Every structure is written in C-alpha cells, then in structure tokens.
Amino acid sequence: RIISALAEVHGTSVCRARDALFITLCIALLALLFWLFSAFSDEIFVVSKFIRDLGWSGHLMYFALFIWVGLPFGYNWSTLVGLVGFSYGWAGLIDTHIGTIASYLFTFALTRWCCKERVESWVERLGPKKRQYFLAARHVIDNEPAGFLMLALLRGNPVSTFGLENSFLGAFCHVSIGRYICASYVGLFRNLIMCTNVGVLVRTVGSFDEVVASAEGRREMFINVTVWVVFFIGLFVFSRYLMVRVLPRLISEGALQEVKSPAH
C-alpha cells in the first residue's frame, strides 16, 4: 500500500521530462527575482547602511527582522542575510547565525503549539493514499536515520520560503528539537555563506552596479550563480531519488497501522 501511494504521488522514475521544465521555470523565476533585486539594490543598501549606523540598536533591529522572516508569512530571508553581510562584513555571520537559529526555533515552537491540531485535521481529510504518503514521510523524518538527510535537504530547498519550512516542520512533524536544530543548520549553512559573501562583496566594491561592472565582481557573481544552479539541480534530482527509491524501502507497514487502506 505504501509503495503504491508514493508511486501515485511522485511516479517511479527519478527524472521525468516535466521535471526539466519545472527546473527551467524555477531558475527563470529566480533570475527574475535577482533582476528585481539588482534594480532596487541602491535603495536596499541605503537601508542597510542606516541600520549599521544605529550601533547596537542595529543588531537588535536585524534580530527582530530575522524573527519576522521566519514566520509563516515572512519572506526574503536570503536578502536579509545579504544585508547583514553588507552592514558588518564577515563578522555579520554572528548576527545571521543567532538570528536564523532563534527565528526557526521560535516559529517551530509557535506553530507546534497553536497549529498542530489544525494541520492534523487537514491531513485526516486527505484521500487515503495521500494521507498514507504524508504519514510515511513524517515517519521517516521523525524516526529514521535518513530523516536527518531529508530535513537538511528540505532546509536547503531554494523554492519554498524559510518561514513556510519552519511552520511545516513545527505543525506537522514530531521531530525532536535537537534533530531539527542540527538538520536546519546543516541545510541552511550554504545559503548563509553565499548570501553573506554577496553582501561582503558589495560592501568591498561599493555598490551592486560596481560589482557587476568589475572583473572581480563578475567572477564572484558567476561562481555564486553557478554553484547555486548546480546545487539546485543536484538537490532536485537527489530529492526525487529519495522519494522514489529510498523512501519506500525505509518505511514498514507496521509504522502506519493507524492509516486506513484505500479500500475503506
């Protein structure tokens, strides 16, 4: 039953023709967002300079912004990390680490406390096979050694937002706090470094336009974009491999005895 439910949702092939279209659309969308960011970069970095000039109050303001972007409706966590890098250089990693960890812990605890019953009710209203899939995925995340890897991959996912991931893991999964903290850190570490690097580069050169205009700036941006694209494609393919090859083998029928069969 479990294997058939997983196959219905994700298919049986690691790579499908429509996956290439999905990857292309995602890269095009993120390229559009990057262009919008570059168009308003001067205004964004003026705000960053203003916060930096506030002294210790600026650190507190960034901390509050991290809490906000980690909420279910928050967004632009990556941009915020870059702004901190622009304000404080590589020393800003202290702010981004403290703010990011506090943010995903706060939203995780908040949604687990106030949204868990609602999400459970929503899962119960799903069709039997989809409900079976969700419970199987939760079982792996909560209990299996591969669950740590799945959590880290989810946190490194460039499509979903930082806040939505925090909310989903808090409201739906039963994962322990320790596993959640460690897997989230591993998954987010690459983005922390890359986004901070962009902010530091702009801080060093002077503006985003100058970064693009200089040979060093273009080289750094090319490396960042190339690493991101390779990581995105690799993450997508590896996630598909986990879904269609690994996940069915990790879950036992006994782990899902509470799920009714499709015939019921």
C-alpha positions in Angstrom: 0.0 0.0 0.0 2.7 2.5 0.9 4.8 1.9 -2.2 1.7 2.4 -4.4 0.8 5.6 -2.6 4.3 7.0 -3.1 4.3 6.0 -6.7 0.9 7.7 -7.3 2.2 11.0 -5.9 5.8 11.0 -7.2 5.9 8.4 -10.0 8.6 5.7 -10.3 11.3 7.5 -12.4 13.9 9.6 -10.8 13.9 12.1 -13.7 10.9 12.8 -15.9 10.5 15.1 -18.9 8.3 17.5 -17.0 11.0 17.8 -14.3 13.3 19.6 -16.8 10.5 22.1 -17.5 9.9 22.6 -13.8 13.7 23.2 -13.1 13.9 25.7 -16.0 10.8 27.6 -14.8 12.2 27.8 -11.3 15.6 29.1 -12.5 13.9 31.7 -14.7 11.7 32.8 -11.8 14.7 33.2 -9.5 16.6 35.1 -12.3 13.7 37.5 -12.4 13.8 38.0 -8.7 17.6 38.6 -8.9 17.0 41.2 -11.6 14.4 42.9 -9.4 16.8 42.9 -6.5 19.5 44.5 -8.7 17.1 47.2 -9.9 16.4 48.3 -6.3 19.8 47.4 -4.8 20.8 51.0 -4.1 17.7 51.7 -2.0 18.1 48.4 -0.2 21.6 49.1 0.8 20.8 52.6 1.9 18.5 51.0 4.5 21.3 48.6 5.4 23.7 51.5 6.0 21.1 53.2 8.1 20.7 50.1 10.3 24.5 49.8 10.6 24.9 53.4 11.8 22.4 52.7 14.6 25.1 50.8 16.6 23.9 48.1 18.9 20.3 49.1 18.1 21.0 48.0 14.6 21.9 44.5 15.8 18.6 44.3 17.7 16.7 45.5 14.6 18.3 42.8 12.5 17.4 40.3 15.2 13.7 41.4 15.1 13.8 41.2 11.2 15.1 37.6 11.4 12.2 36.7 13.7 9.8 38.2 11.2 11.1 36.5 8.1 10.9 33.2 9.9 7.2 33.4 10.5 4.8 31.5 8.2 4.1 34.7 6.2 7.6 36.1 6.3 9.9 36.2 3.3 13.3 37.4 2.0 15.5 35.6 4.5 18.3 35.3 1.9 18.1 39.1 1.2 18.3 39.8 4.9 21.4 37.6 5.3 23.0 39.6 2.4 22.1 42.9 4.1 23.7 41.8 7.3 26.9 40.9 5.4 26.8 44.3 3.8 26.4 46.1 7.1 29.0 44.2 9.2 31.1 42.2 6.8 32.0 38.6 7.7 31.6 39.5 11.3 27.9 39.7 10.4 27.8 35.9 10.4 27.4 36.1 14.2 24.2 38.1 13.7 22.9 35.8 11.0 23.6 32.7 13.0 22.0 34.0 16.1 19.0 35.5 14.3 18.4 32.5 12.0 18.6 29.9 14.8 16.4 32.0 17.0 13.9 32.5 14.2 13.4 29.0 13.1 13.2 27.8 16.7 10.6 30.5 17.5 8.3 29.6 14.6 8.8 25.9 15.1 7.7 26.2 18.7 4.8 28.6 17.9 3.3 26.5 15.1 3.7 23.3 17.1 1.8 24.9 20.0 -1.0 26.6 18.1 -1.3 24.9 14.7 -0.6 21.2 15.2 -4.3 20.1 15.7 -5.4 22.1 12.6 -2.8 20.5 10.4 -3.6 17.0 11.8 -7.2 17.6 10.9 -6.3 18.7 7.4 -4.2 15.5 6.9 -7.1 13.4 8.1 -9.3 15.0 5.4 -7.0 14.0 2.6 -7.6 10.9 0.5 -6.3 7.6 1.9 -3.3 7.3 -0.4 -2.2 10.9 0.0 -2.7 10.7 3.8 -0.6 7.5 3.7 2.2 9.3 1.9 2.2 12.2 4.4 2.4 9.9 7.4 5.1 7.8 5.7 7.2 10.9 5.1 6.7 12.1 8.7 7.7 8.7 10.0 11.0 8.8 8.1 11.7 12.4 9.2 10.9 11.7 12.8 12.4 8.2 13.3 14.7 7.0 10.6 18.4 7.8 10.1 17.6 9.1 6.6 15.3 11.6 8.2 18.2 13.9 9.1 19.3 14.0 5.5 15.7 14.7 4.3 15.4 17.5 6.8 18.7 19.0 5.6 17.6 18.8 2.0 14.3 20.4 2.8 16.1 23.3 4.6 18.4 23.8 1.6 15.5 23.9 -0.8 15.6 27.2 -2.8 11.9 27.1 -3.8 10.0 27.1 -0.6 10.4 30.0 1.9 12.3 29.9 5.1 9.1 30.7 7.1 6.9 28.0 5.5 9.5 25.3 6.1 9.7 26.4 9.8 5.9 26.2 10.1 5.5 22.9 8.3 8.1 21.1 10.5 6.6 22.6 13.6 3.0 21.9 12.9 3.1 18.6 11.1 6.3 16.7 12.1 7.1 15.2 15.5 10.8 15.7 15.0 12.9 16.3 18.1 14.2 19.8 18.8 17.8 18.6 18.7 17.4 16.9 15.2 15.5 19.9 14.0 18.2 22.4 15.1 21.1 20.4 13.7 19.5 19.5 10.3 18.2 23.0 9.8 21.7 24.4 10.4 23.3 21.9 8.0 20.8 22.7 5.3 20.9 26.5 5.7 24.7 26.8 6.1 25.5 27.0 2.4 22.9 29.8 1.9 24.3 31.7 4.9 27.8 31.7 3.4 26.8 32.5 -0.1 24.4 35.3 0.7 26.8 36.8 3.2 29.5 36.7 0.5 27.3 38.7 -1.8 26.8 41.4 0.9 30.5 41.5 1.7 31.4 41.8 -2.0 29.1 44.8 -2.4 30.4 46.3 0.8 34.0 46.0 -0.5 33.4 47.3 -4.1 30.8 50.0 -3.2 27.5 49.2 -5.0 25.8 46.3 -6.8 26.3 48.1 -10.1 30.0 48.3 -9.5 30.2 44.7 -8.5 28.7 43.7 -11.9 31.0 46.2 -13.7 34.2 45.0 -12.2 36.0 41.8 -13.4 36.4 40.5 -9.8 32.8 41.2 -9.1 31.6 39.4 -12.2 33.8 36.4 -11.4 32.4 36.2 -7.8 28.8 36.5 -9.0 29.4 33.9 -11.7 30.8 31.5 -9.2 27.9 32.1 -6.8 25.3 31.7 -9.6 27.0 28.5 -11.0 27.2 26.9 -7.5 23.6 27.8 -6.9 22.3 26.3 -10.2 24.4 23.1 -9.8 23.2 22.8 -6.2 19.5 23.4 -7.2 19.6 20.7 -9.9 21.5 18.3 -7.8 19.1 18.8 -4.9 16.1 18.3 -7.1 17.4 15.1 -8.6 18.6 13.7 -5.2 15.2 14.6 -3.7 13.5 12.7 -6.5 15.8 9.7 -5.8 14.9 9.7 -2.1 11.2 9.9 -2.9 11.0 7.1 -5.5 13.9 4.8 -4.5 14.8 5.3 -0.8 11.6 6.3 1.0 9.5 3.2 0.0 12.3 0.9 1.4 12.6 2.8 4.7 9.0 2.6 5.8 7.4 -0.6 7.2 3.7 -1.3 7.0 3.6 -1.6 10.8 4.6 2.0 11.2 1.4 3.1 9.5 -1.2 0.9 11.2 -3.3 3.9 12.0 -3.8 4.6 8.3 -6.8 3.0 6.7 -6.4 1.2 3.5 -7.7 2.8 0.3 -10.5 0.2 0.2 -12.0 1.6 3.3 
